[in-house]
Every structure is written in structure tokens, then in C-alpha cells.
Amino acid sequence: MDLFAPRSGGNAAQVARIKTWARELLAIDSDTTVLVTELQCSEPGCPPIETVIAVLAPGAPRQYKVHRAIAEVTRADLETVVACAARVRAPTLEARGRTSGSEPA
């Protein structure tokens, strides 16, 4: 596997939607960088695939994880993560699905 090979642009529209949802739900201004990345893991106990949303706010970077491929992430997934963040106030949260709970990483 070539880690530096160009990636398919097939998810560009979905990545843009996820960034828009994150900005709306987290009240992020346009000057703050939001990154969306899909990661695969083969380690025991690790979900096989997850989407990571990183908010690179100056002095307060945050990271959110949804255990789905980018193409499968919904606004409801992000709403779940944001709601859990408000309750737990942890910098990293994992959403295991649209209706399941979250836990600090």
C-alpha cells in the first residue's frame, strides 16, 4: 500500500458536508481549521475504520471520532458526538453509532 499515493476525490463532497456540520454544531468560525480524515486500524480493540474530525482552534484543539467510513457519517452522528462532548467535556470522544453513547478516549 502506497501511503503517499493520491487519494480518490470521491468523498470530497461528503468531507465538505462533514466540515459544514462540524462548524454549525460546534459554532466554529471560518478562521479555524477543520480536518476530516478516515483511518483504518488492524489492532485488537480498535474499530476497523473511523472518521476523525479535528478542530484546530488556537490554544484549544479538539478531536472527535465516528466509527464509520466518511461516506457513512451523518449529521446525526456529529450531533451525538457534540451532545456527548457537552455532557462529558472531554477533548476526545468516540461515537459508536447514531444512537449509542460515547466515552472518553
C-alpha positions as CSV (number, residue, x, y, z in Angstrom):
1,M,0.0,0.0,0.0
2,D,1.4,3.4,-1.0
3,L,0.5,5.8,1.8
4,F,1.6,8.8,-0.3
5,A,-0.4,7.9,-3.4
6,P,-3.1,10.5,-4.4
7,R,-6.5,9.7,-2.9
8,S,-9.7,9.4,-4.8
9,G,-11.7,12.6,-4.9
10,G,-14.9,10.6,-4.5
11,N,-15.5,11.7,-0.9
12,A,-14.8,15.4,-1.4
13,A,-18.4,16.4,-1.3
14,Q,-19.0,14.3,1.9
15,V,-15.9,15.7,3.6
16,A,-17.2,19.3,2.8
17,R,-20.6,18.3,4.3
18,I,-19.0,16.9,7.5
19,K,-16.9,20.1,7.9
20,T,-20.0,22.3,7.4
21,W,-21.9,20.2,10.0
22,A,-19.0,20.5,12.5
23,R,-18.8,24.2,12.0
24,E,-22.5,24.6,12.6
25,L,-22.8,22.3,15.6
26,L,-19.7,23.5,17.3
27,A,-20.0,27.2,16.4
28,I,-16.6,27.2,14.7
29,D,-15.6,30.3,12.8
30,S,-14.2,30.2,9.3
31,D,-10.7,31.1,10.5
32,T,-10.5,27.8,12.5
33,T,-9.1,24.8,10.6
34,V,-11.3,21.7,10.5
35,L,-9.8,18.4,9.2
36,V,-11.7,15.3,8.3
37,T,-9.7,12.0,7.9
38,E,-10.7,8.4,7.5
39,L,-8.4,5.9,9.3
40,Q,-8.1,2.2,9.2
41,C,-6.9,0.1,12.1
42,S,-6.0,-3.6,12.4
43,E,-5.0,-3.6,16.1
44,P,-7.1,-5.6,18.6
45,G,-9.9,-3.5,20.2
46,C,-9.6,-0.8,17.6
47,P,-12.6,-0.2,15.2
48,P,-11.7,-1.3,11.7
49,I,-12.5,2.1,10.3
50,E,-13.2,5.6,11.7
51,T,-13.7,9.1,10.7
52,V,-11.7,11.7,12.7
53,I,-12.8,15.3,12.8
54,A,-10.0,17.5,14.1
55,V,-10.8,21.1,15.1
56,L,-7.5,23.1,15.2
57,A,-8.7,26.1,17.3
58,P,-5.8,28.2,18.6
59,G,-5.0,27.0,22.1
60,A,-7.9,24.5,22.2
61,P,-7.5,21.8,19.6
62,R,-10.2,19.1,19.7
63,Q,-10.7,15.8,18.1
64,Y,-13.9,13.8,17.5
65,K,-14.2,10.2,16.2
66,V,-17.1,8.5,14.5
67,H,-16.7,4.7,14.0
68,R,-17.9,4.8,10.4
69,A,-16.4,5.5,7.0
70,I,-16.5,9.1,5.7
71,A,-19.2,8.1,3.2
72,E,-21.5,6.8,6.0
73,V,-21.2,9.7,8.5
74,T,-24.4,11.6,9.0
75,R,-25.3,14.9,10.7
76,A,-26.9,12.8,13.4
77,D,-23.6,11.1,14.1
78,L,-22.0,14.5,14.7
79,E,-24.9,15.7,16.8
80,T,-24.4,12.6,19.0
81,V,-20.7,13.4,19.4
82,V,-21.3,17.1,20.2
83,A,-24.0,16.2,22.7
84,C,-21.7,13.8,24.5
85,A,-18.9,16.4,24.4
86,A,-21.2,18.9,26.2
87,R,-22.0,16.3,28.9
88,V,-18.6,14.8,29.4
89,R,-16.5,17.9,28.4
90,A,-13.6,15.6,27.2
91,P,-11.3,16.7,24.4
92,T,-11.7,13.3,22.5
93,L,-14.9,11.5,22.1
94,E,-15.9,8.4,20.2
95,A,-19.4,7.9,18.7
96,R,-20.1,4.3,18.2
97,G,-23.2,5.0,16.1
98,R,-26.1,7.3,15.7
99,T,-27.9,6.4,18.9
100,S,-25.3,4.8,21.1
101,G,-23.3,6.6,23.7
102,S,-19.8,7.9,23.7
103,E,-16.9,7.6,26.0
104,P,-13.7,9.5,26.6
105,A,-10.8,8.0,24.5
